[in-house]
Amino acid sequence: MYTAVILAAGEADRMGKLKQLLPWKEKTVLETVIDNVLDSDYIDDEVRVVLGAEAERIKKKLTNYSDARFRIKENPDYEEGMSSSIKKGVEELSKNTKTLLVFLADQPLITADVFDNIIKEFEKSSLDIIQPVYNEKLGHPVLISIDYLSEIKKLKGPMGLKPILEKYSKEVYYFPIDNKKIIIDLDYYDDYLYYKNKYE
């Protein structure tokens, strides 16, 4: 079974605003990401949202989720970097979880059909990790077997899963996708305004 971990704990220093709560269509950026993940036909275990900076403020926007898969995890160590949020996201996993999908909270353009396409490709592959690629640029989500759980729990700093992907590069399937949205994230306010205006 598949468990999603949505990394939403950062302070958004480059954005200058709390990007998780920026408006996106009828909702916020983070709610849009959550909705897209919950819409997946394949993510059948849990959908975990890891909060950190201004967690209480963000939680107030996430009170309407009744889907049984939905969970909120709080990372008090979020200032230590993305790795700390990944480790918080994989604590006390369901016994049914076999594969993790790691999402970024600032990629509202990636829709469930894209996730499902990546998962279907993963299931056909004999490898344990898959990362989508657009025009030679690495995208998200990353799928990784829980066989690497002990390695994930050793992660430190801001690099996220990158050390594992590099260490086990022979086990990574870099799946080419003709969809630029897998590499679009909202790091800066100008990025946010551009993509919001383009896709609303």
C-alpha positions as CSV (number, residue, x, y, z in Angstrom):
1,M,0.0,0.0,0.0
2,Y,1.0,3.6,-0.6
3,T,1.4,6.3,2.0
4,A,1.9,10.0,1.0
5,V,4.1,12.4,2.9
6,I,3.5,16.1,2.1
7,L,6.3,18.3,3.3
8,A,4.7,21.6,4.5
9,A,6.8,22.6,7.5
10,G,9.1,25.2,6.0
11,E,9.2,28.9,6.7
12,A,9.3,29.9,3.1
13,D,12.2,32.3,3.5
14,R,12.6,32.9,-0.2
15,M,8.9,33.5,-0.7
16,G,8.7,36.1,2.1
17,K,5.2,34.9,2.9
18,L,3.8,31.7,4.3
19,K,3.3,30.0,1.0
20,Q,1.2,27.2,2.4
21,L,-1.7,29.6,2.9
22,L,-1.4,31.7,-0.2
23,P,-4.7,31.7,-2.2
24,W,-4.9,29.2,-5.1
25,K,-8.2,29.2,-7.0
26,E,-10.9,28.6,-4.4
27,K,-8.5,27.3,-1.7
28,T,-4.9,27.7,-0.6
29,V,-1.7,26.3,-2.1
30,L,-1.4,23.6,0.5
31,E,-5.1,22.6,0.4
32,T,-4.8,22.2,-3.4
33,V,-1.8,19.9,-3.0
34,I,-3.7,17.9,-0.4
35,D,-6.8,17.6,-2.5
36,N,-4.8,16.5,-5.5
37,V,-3.1,13.8,-3.5
38,L,-6.4,12.6,-2.0
39,D,-7.8,12.4,-5.5
40,S,-5.3,9.6,-6.4
41,D,-6.7,6.2,-7.1
42,Y,-3.6,4.5,-5.9
43,I,-2.7,6.2,-2.6
44,D,-4.6,3.8,-0.4
45,D,-3.0,4.0,3.0
46,E,-2.4,7.4,4.6
47,V,-1.9,11.0,3.4
48,R,0.4,12.7,6.0
49,V,0.9,16.4,6.0
50,V,4.0,17.5,8.0
51,L,3.6,21.0,9.5
52,G,6.2,23.1,11.3
53,A,6.4,26.8,10.9
54,E,3.1,28.4,12.1
55,A,1.6,25.0,12.4
56,E,-1.3,26.1,14.5
57,R,-2.3,28.8,12.0
58,I,-2.1,26.3,9.1
59,K,-4.1,23.6,11.0
60,K,-7.0,26.0,11.3
61,K,-7.3,25.8,7.5
62,L,-7.2,22.0,7.4
63,T,-10.2,21.2,9.7
64,N,-12.6,20.2,6.9
65,Y,-10.8,17.0,5.8
66,S,-12.9,13.9,6.7
67,D,-11.1,11.4,4.5
68,A,-9.9,8.5,6.7
69,R,-6.5,8.6,5.1
70,F,-5.8,12.2,6.2
71,R,-3.3,12.8,9.0
72,I,-1.4,15.8,10.3
73,K,2.1,15.4,11.8
74,E,3.9,18.3,13.5
75,N,7.6,18.7,13.2
76,P,9.1,20.8,16.1
77,D,12.5,20.4,14.5
78,Y,11.6,21.9,11.1
79,E,14.4,24.5,11.3
80,E,16.8,21.6,10.9
81,G,15.8,21.2,7.3
82,M,13.7,19.1,5.0
83,S,15.2,15.8,6.3
84,S,13.7,16.4,9.7
85,S,10.2,16.7,8.1
86,I,10.7,13.5,6.1
87,K,11.7,11.6,9.2
88,K,8.7,13.0,11.1
89,G,6.5,12.0,8.2
90,V,7.6,8.3,8.3
91,E,7.2,7.8,12.1
92,E,4.8,5.1,13.1
93,L,3.8,4.1,9.6
94,S,0.9,1.8,9.1
95,K,1.9,-1.9,8.9
96,N,0.3,-1.9,5.5
97,T,2.6,0.7,4.0
98,K,4.9,-0.7,1.4
99,T,5.9,2.4,-0.5
100,L,6.2,6.1,0.3
101,L,5.5,9.0,-1.9
102,V,7.2,12.3,-0.9
103,F,5.5,15.5,-2.1
104,L,6.4,19.1,-1.8
105,A,3.7,21.4,-0.4
106,D,4.4,24.1,-3.0
107,Q,3.5,22.2,-6.2
108,P,-0.2,22.7,-6.6
109,L,0.0,22.1,-10.4
110,I,0.7,18.4,-10.2
111,T,-2.6,16.6,-10.4
112,A,-3.7,13.0,-9.4
113,D,-3.4,11.7,-13.0
114,V,0.3,12.5,-12.9
115,F,0.8,10.7,-9.6
116,D,-1.2,7.7,-10.8
117,N,0.9,7.5,-14.0
118,I,4.1,7.5,-11.9
119,I,2.8,4.8,-9.6
120,K,1.7,2.6,-12.4
121,E,5.2,2.9,-13.9
122,F,6.7,2.1,-10.5
123,E,4.6,-1.1,-10.3
124,K,5.9,-2.3,-13.6
125,S,9.5,-1.6,-12.6
126,S,11.8,-3.9,-10.7
127,L,13.5,-1.0,-9.0
128,D,12.7,0.3,-5.5
129,I,12.8,4.1,-6.2
130,I,11.3,6.2,-8.9
131,Q,11.7,9.9,-9.6
132,P,10.0,11.7,-12.5
133,V,12.1,13.7,-14.9
134,Y,11.1,16.5,-17.3
135,N,13.7,17.7,-19.8
136,E,16.5,16.2,-17.7
137,K,15.3,18.1,-14.6
138,L,14.3,16.0,-11.5
139,G,10.7,16.4,-10.3
140,H,8.3,15.1,-7.7
141,P,6.8,13.1,-6.2
142,V,9.6,10.6,-5.3
143,L,8.4,7.1,-4.7
144,I,10.6,5.0,-2.4
145,S,10.2,1.5,-0.9
146,I,10.0,1.2,2.9
147,D,13.0,-1.1,2.5
148,Y,14.9,2.2,2.8
149,L,13.2,3.3,6.0
150,S,16.3,2.8,8.1
151,E,18.2,5.0,5.7
152,I,15.5,7.7,5.7
153,K,15.6,7.8,9.5
154,K,19.3,8.7,9.3
155,L,18.8,11.7,7.1
156,K,20.0,15.1,8.3
157,G,20.0,18.7,7.0
158,P,18.2,20.4,4.1
159,M,18.9,17.9,1.3
160,G,15.8,15.7,1.8
161,L,16.1,12.4,0.0
162,K,19.0,13.4,-2.2
163,P,21.7,11.5,-0.2
164,I,19.7,8.3,-0.5
165,L,19.0,8.8,-4.2
166,E,22.8,9.4,-4.8
167,K,23.9,6.5,-2.6
168,Y,21.5,4.0,-4.3
169,S,21.5,5.5,-7.7
170,K,21.5,2.1,-9.4
171,E,18.1,1.4,-7.7
172,V,16.6,4.7,-9.0
173,Y,14.4,4.7,-12.0
174,Y,14.4,8.2,-13.5
175,F,11.1,8.2,-15.3
176,P,10.8,10.7,-18.2
177,I,7.5,12.5,-18.2
178,D,6.4,15.1,-20.8
179,N,4.8,17.3,-18.2
180,K,6.6,20.4,-17.0
181,K,4.4,20.7,-13.9
182,I,6.5,18.0,-12.0
183,I,9.3,20.5,-11.8
184,I,7.3,23.7,-11.0
185,D,7.4,24.8,-7.4
186,L,6.6,28.2,-5.9
187,D,9.9,29.3,-4.3
188,Y,9.5,33.0,-4.9
189,Y,6.5,35.4,-4.8
190,D,6.9,36.2,-8.5
191,D,6.7,32.5,-9.3
192,Y,3.5,32.3,-7.3
193,L,1.9,35.2,-9.1
194,Y,3.0,34.0,-12.5
195,Y,1.7,30.5,-12.2
196,K,-1.4,31.5,-10.3
197,N,-2.3,34.0,-13.1
198,K,-1.4,31.5,-15.8
199,Y,-3.5,28.5,-14.5
200,E,-6.4,30.1,-12.8
